[in-house]
């Protein structure tokens, strides 16, 4: 059985005036997941969308909705995003002092629970929670804004996390987010990533979004048998 590699377009870079059409394009091109960045202006210096927008998106796509909570005290918002239609939900290890409780609550509601980790945060903080996480989201840029450049040192972080998962026989998957496109996707997949979040490379590349998704999927296809 080959690797299950998934492409997750991030709507942070999409044209919100044409959001339904943008989502339709990536879905028809074979995107596997839709990544939704939730920012509160406190944990990160930006504001994005809330539960009403997630609920509206839920009505127009069959894709799983991957809700990335870049917020302080995420436990305050779990119920609202669950009700809005989230299928996956990740919270930052830097923002939640009761991470085990939060992850169990998410998973008890039938949603995949993930732990997100910033570029400068040590993987050692994941030691106790890794068995309870469906996936770990490694930020490969500093969170808060789209269009940033991939931080090369995070490649080694992906490798080290993959080694830890494999050596412990955990089912945990690795998601990566930030500065990812056709030029570096091959090395990121080689390092061990399973779920690829891409925003600017899909919605701001100069290509049609559907073509951009197909280009990423072609690269991913080479790794599915590895």
C-alpha positions as a Markdown table, in Angstrom:
| # | Residue | x | y | z |
|---|---|---|---|---|
| 1 | Unk | 0.0 | 0.0 | 0.0 |
| 2 | Unk | 1.4 | 3.4 | -1.0 |
| 3 | Unk | 1.7 | 6.5 | 1.1 |
| 4 | Unk | -1.4 | 8.6 | 1.5 |
| 5 | Unk | -0.3 | 12.0 | 0.5 |
| 6 | Unk | -2.9 | 14.8 | 0.5 |
| 7 | Unk | -3.0 | 18.3 | -1.0 |
| 8 | Unk | -4.7 | 20.9 | 1.2 |
| 9 | Unk | -5.3 | 24.3 | -0.5 |
| 10 | Unk | -5.3 | 27.1 | 2.0 |
| 11 | Unk | -8.0 | 29.6 | 1.3 |
| 12 | Unk | -6.1 | 32.4 | 3.1 |
| 13 | Unk | -4.6 | 33.2 | -0.3 |
| 14 | Unk | -7.8 | 32.8 | -2.3 |
| 15 | Unk | -9.9 | 35.6 | -3.8 |
| 16 | Unk | -12.6 | 36.0 | -1.2 |
| 17 | Unk | -14.8 | 37.9 | -3.7 |
| 18 | Unk | -14.9 | 34.7 | -5.7 |
| 19 | Unk | -14.4 | 32.2 | -2.9 |
| 20 | Unk | -17.1 | 29.7 | -4.0 |
| 21 | Unk | -15.6 | 29.5 | -7.5 |
| 22 | Unk | -12.0 | 29.2 | -6.1 |
| 23 | Unk | -13.1 | 26.3 | -4.0 |
| 24 | Unk | -14.9 | 24.6 | -6.9 |
| 25 | Unk | -11.7 | 24.8 | -9.0 |
| 26 | Unk | -9.5 | 23.1 | -6.4 |
| 27 | Unk | -12.1 | 20.5 | -5.6 |
| 28 | Unk | -12.6 | 19.6 | -9.2 |
| 29 | Unk | -8.8 | 19.4 | -9.7 |
| 30 | Unk | -8.5 | 16.7 | -7.0 |
| 31 | Unk | -7.6 | 18.6 | -3.8 |
| 32 | Unk | -8.0 | 16.3 | -0.9 |
| 33 | Unk | -8.7 | 18.7 | 2.0 |
| 34 | Unk | -9.5 | 22.4 | 2.4 |
| 35 | Unk | -7.3 | 24.3 | 4.9 |
| 36 | Unk | -8.9 | 27.1 | 6.9 |
| 37 | Unk | -6.6 | 29.4 | 8.9 |
| 38 | Unk | -8.4 | 31.0 | 11.9 |
| 39 | Unk | -6.4 | 33.9 | 13.4 |
| 40 | Unk | -7.4 | 36.0 | 16.3 |
| 41 | Unk | -5.1 | 39.0 | 16.2 |
| 42 | Unk | -3.5 | 37.9 | 19.6 |
| 43 | Unk | -1.7 | 34.6 | 19.1 |
| 44 | Unk | -0.7 | 35.9 | 15.6 |
| 45 | Unk | -0.9 | 39.5 | 14.3 |
| 46 | Unk | -3.7 | 39.1 | 11.9 |
| 47 | Unk | -7.5 | 38.5 | 11.8 |
| 48 | Unk | -9.1 | 36.1 | 9.4 |
| 49 | Unk | -12.4 | 34.2 | 9.5 |
| 50 | Unk | -14.7 | 32.8 | 12.1 |
| 51 | Unk | -17.4 | 30.1 | 12.5 |
| 52 | Unk | -20.0 | 31.8 | 10.2 |
| 53 | Unk | -17.6 | 31.7 | 7.2 |
| 54 | Unk | -16.6 | 28.1 | 8.0 |
| 55 | Unk | -20.3 | 27.2 | 8.1 |
| 56 | Unk | -20.9 | 28.9 | 4.7 |
| 57 | Unk | -17.9 | 27.0 | 3.2 |
| 58 | Unk | -19.3 | 23.7 | 4.6 |
| 59 | Unk | -22.4 | 24.2 | 2.5 |
| 60 | Unk | -20.5 | 24.5 | -0.8 |
| 61 | Unk | -17.9 | 21.7 | -0.7 |
| 62 | Unk | -17.7 | 18.0 | 0.1 |
| 63 | Unk | -14.0 | 18.3 | 1.0 |
| 64 | Unk | -13.0 | 17.8 | 4.6 |
| 65 | Unk | -12.5 | 21.1 | 6.3 |
| 66 | Unk | -9.1 | 21.4 | 8.1 |
| 67 | Unk | -9.5 | 24.1 | 10.7 |
| 68 | Unk | -6.2 | 25.5 | 12.0 |
| 69 | Unk | -6.8 | 27.5 | 15.2 |
| 70 | Unk | -4.0 | 30.1 | 15.5 |
| 71 | Unk | -5.7 | 31.6 | 18.6 |
| 72 | Unk | -5.0 | 32.0 | 22.2 |
| 73 | Unk | -7.1 | 29.7 | 24.5 |
| 74 | Unk | -8.5 | 27.7 | 21.6 |
| 75 | Unk | -10.7 | 25.6 | 24.0 |
| 76 | Unk | -13.1 | 28.6 | 24.0 |
| 77 | Unk | -13.9 | 28.2 | 20.3 |
| 78 | Unk | -14.0 | 24.4 | 19.9 |
| 79 | Unk | -17.8 | 24.0 | 20.1 |
| 80 | Unk | -18.5 | 26.8 | 17.6 |
| 81 | Unk | -16.1 | 25.4 | 14.9 |
| 82 | Unk | -17.4 | 21.8 | 15.5 |
| 83 | Unk | -20.9 | 23.1 | 14.9 |
| 84 | Unk | -19.8 | 25.0 | 11.8 |
| 85 | Unk | -18.6 | 21.8 | 10.2 |
| 86 | Unk | -14.9 | 21.2 | 10.9 |
| 87 | Unk | -13.7 | 17.7 | 10.1 |
| 88 | Unk | -10.1 | 18.3 | 11.3 |
| 89 | Unk | -9.0 | 20.7 | 13.9 |
| 90 | Unk | -5.5 | 21.7 | 15.1 |
| 91 | Unk | -4.5 | 23.8 | 18.0 |
| 92 | Unk | -1.1 | 25.2 | 18.8 |
| 93 | Unk | 1.0 | 23.7 | 21.5 |
| 94 | Unk | 2.2 | 27.2 | 22.4 |
| 95 | Unk | -1.4 | 28.4 | 23.0 |
| 96 | Unk | -3.1 | 25.7 | 25.0 |
| 97 | Unk | -2.0 | 24.8 | 28.5 |
| 98 | Unk | -4.5 | 21.9 | 28.6 |
| 99 | Unk | -3.6 | 20.3 | 25.3 |
| 100 | Unk | -4.4 | 16.7 | 26.3 |
| 101 | Unk | -7.9 | 17.7 | 27.4 |
| 102 | Unk | -8.5 | 19.8 | 24.2 |
| 103 | Unk | -7.4 | 17.0 | 21.9 |
| 104 | Unk | -9.5 | 14.4 | 23.6 |
| 105 | Unk | -12.5 | 16.7 | 23.4 |
| 106 | Unk | -12.0 | 17.3 | 19.6 |
| 107 | Unk | -11.6 | 13.5 | 19.0 |
| 108 | Unk | -14.6 | 12.6 | 21.1 |
| 109 | Unk | -16.7 | 14.7 | 18.8 |
| 110 | Unk | -15.7 | 12.6 | 15.8 |
| 111 | Unk | -13.1 | 15.1 | 14.5 |
| 112 | Unk | -9.5 | 14.5 | 13.7 |
| 113 | Unk | -7.4 | 16.3 | 16.3 |
| 114 | Unk | -4.0 | 17.9 | 15.5 |
| 115 | Unk | -1.2 | 19.7 | 17.3 |
| 116 | Unk | 0.4 | 22.7 | 15.5 |
| 117 | Unk | 3.9 | 23.7 | 16.3 |
| 118 | Unk | 5.8 | 26.9 | 15.4 |
| 119 | Unk | 9.3 | 26.9 | 13.6 |
| 120 | Unk | 11.2 | 27.8 | 16.8 |
| 121 | Unk | 9.3 | 25.4 | 19.1 |
| 122 | Unk | 11.2 | 22.3 | 20.1 |
| 123 | Unk | 9.8 | 18.9 | 19.0 |
| 124 | Unk | 10.5 | 17.6 | 22.5 |
| 125 | Unk | 7.3 | 19.4 | 23.7 |
| 126 | Unk | 5.4 | 16.8 | 21.7 |
| 127 | Unk | 6.7 | 13.8 | 23.5 |
| 128 | Unk | 3.8 | 13.3 | 25.8 |
| 129 | Unk | 1.0 | 14.3 | 23.4 |
| 130 | Unk | 2.2 | 12.6 | 20.2 |
| 131 | Unk | 0.3 | 9.3 | 20.8 |
| 132 | Unk | -3.0 | 11.2 | 21.2 |
| 133 | Unk | -2.6 | 13.3 | 18.0 |
| 134 | Unk | -4.1 | 12.3 | 14.7 |
| 135 | Unk | -1.6 | 14.6 | 13.0 |
| 136 | Unk | 1.1 | 17.2 | 13.8 |
| 137 | Unk | 1.1 | 20.4 | 11.8 |
| 138 | Unk | 4.6 | 21.7 | 11.4 |
| 139 | Unk | 4.7 | 25.4 | 10.6 |
| 140 | Unk | 7.4 | 26.0 | 8.0 |
| 141 | Unk | 7.0 | 29.8 | 8.2 |
| 142 | Unk | 6.2 | 31.9 | 11.2 |
| 143 | Unk | 2.4 | 32.0 | 11.4 |
| 144 | Unk | 0.2 | 35.0 | 10.8 |
| 145 | Unk | 0.5 | 35.9 | 7.1 |
| 146 | Unk | 0.3 | 34.1 | 3.8 |
| 147 | Unk | 3.0 | 34.4 | 1.1 |
| 148 | Unk | 6.1 | 33.9 | 3.3 |
| 149 | Unk | 9.3 | 32.0 | 2.3 |
| 150 | Unk | 9.8 | 28.5 | 3.5 |
| 151 | Unk | 12.3 | 28.2 | 6.4 |
| 152 | Unk | 14.9 | 25.6 | 5.3 |
| 153 | Unk | 15.8 | 24.4 | 8.8 |
| 154 | Unk | 12.2 | 23.0 | 9.2 |
| 155 | Unk | 13.1 | 20.2 | 6.7 |
| 156 | Unk | 15.2 | 18.6 | 9.4 |
| 157 | Unk | 12.4 | 19.1 | 11.9 |
| 158 | Unk | 10.1 | 17.1 | 9.6 |
| 159 | Unk | 12.7 | 14.3 | 9.3 |
| 160 | Unk | 13.1 | 14.1 | 13.0 |
| 161 | Unk | 9.4 | 14.0 | 13.7 |
| 162 | Unk | 8.9 | 11.3 | 11.1 |
| 163 | Unk | 11.7 | 9.2 | 12.6 |
| 164 | Unk | 10.0 | 9.5 | 16.0 |
| 165 | Unk | 6.6 | 8.5 | 14.7 |
| 166 | Unk | 8.0 | 5.5 | 12.8 |
| 167 | Unk | 10.2 | 4.3 | 15.7 |
| 168 | Unk | 7.3 | 4.4 | 18.1 |
| 169 | Unk | 4.8 | 2.9 | 15.5 |
| 170 | Unk | 2.4 | 5.8 | 16.0 |
| 171 | Unk | -0.3 | 6.4 | 13.4 |
| 172 | Unk | 0.2 | 10.2 | 13.6 |
| 173 | Unk | 0.6 | 11.9 | 10.3 |
| 174 | Unk | 2.6 | 15.0 | 9.5 |
| 175 | Unk | 1.1 | 18.1 | 7.9 |
| 176 | Unk | 3.2 | 21.0 | 6.8 |
| 177 | Unk | 2.2 | 24.6 | 6.1 |
| 178 | Unk | 4.1 | 27.6 | 4.8 |
| 179 | Unk | 6.0 | 28.6 | 1.7 |
| 180 | Unk | 5.4 | 25.3 | -0.1 |
| 181 | Unk | 5.3 | 25.0 | -3.9 |
| 182 | Unk | 6.5 | 23.0 | -6.8 |
| 183 | Unk | 10.1 | 24.0 | -6.2 |
| 184 | Unk | 10.4 | 22.5 | -2.8 |
| 185 | Unk | 7.6 | 20.0 | -2.5 |
| 186 | Unk | 9.8 | 17.1 | -3.5 |
| 187 | Unk | 12.2 | 17.6 | -0.7 |
| 188 | Unk | 9.4 | 18.2 | 1.8 |
| 189 | Unk | 7.8 | 14.9 | 0.8 |
| 190 | Unk | 11.1 | 13.1 | 1.0 |
| 191 | Unk | 11.6 | 14.4 | 4.5 |
| 192 | Unk | 8.3 | 12.6 | 5.5 |
| 193 | Unk | 5.4 | 15.0 | 5.2 |
| 194 | Unk | 2.0 | 13.5 | 4.5 |
| 195 | Unk | -0.4 | 16.5 | 4.2 |
| 196 | Unk | 0.7 | 19.5 | 2.2 |
| 197 | Unk | -0.9 | 22.9 | 2.8 |
| 198 | Unk | -0.4 | 25.3 | -0.1 |
| 199 | Unk | -1.9 | 28.8 | -0.4 |
| 200 | Unk | 0.1 | 31.2 | -2.6 |
| 201 | Unk | 1.4 | 28.4 | -4.8 |
| 202 | Unk | -2.2 | 27.6 | -5.7 |
| 203 | Unk | -4.1 | 30.8 | -5.6 |
| 204 | Unk | -1.4 | 33.4 | -6.4 |
| 205 | Unk | 0.9 | 31.5 | -8.7 |
| 206 | Unk | -0.2 | 33.2 | -12.0 |
| 207 | Unk | -1.7 | 29.9 | -13.0 |
| 208 | Unk | -5.3 | 28.8 | -12.7 |
| 209 | Unk | -5.9 | 27.3 | -9.3 |
| 210 | Unk | -7.0 | 24.0 | -10.7 |
| 211 | Unk | -3.8 | 23.7 | -12.8 |
| 212 | Unk | -1.7 | 24.6 | -9.8 |
| 213 | Unk | -3.4 | 21.8 | -7.7 |
| 214 | Unk | -2.8 | 19.3 | -10.5 |
| 215 | Unk | 0.9 | 20.3 | -10.7 |
| 216 | Unk | 1.3 | 19.6 | -7.0 |
| 217 | Unk | -0.5 | 16.3 | -7.2 |
| 218 | Unk | 1.8 | 15.2 | -10.0 |
| 219 | Unk | 4.8 | 15.7 | -7.8 |
| 220 | Unk | 3.1 | 13.9 | -4.9 |
| 221 | Unk | 2.3 | 11.0 | -7.1 |
| 222 | Unk | 6.0 | 10.1 | -7.4 |
| 223 | Unk | 6.1 | 9.6 | -3.6 |
| 224 | Unk | 2.9 | 7.6 | -3.1 |
| 225 | Unk | 4.7 | 4.3 | -3.9 |
| 226 | Unk | 7.6 | 5.0 | -1.6 |
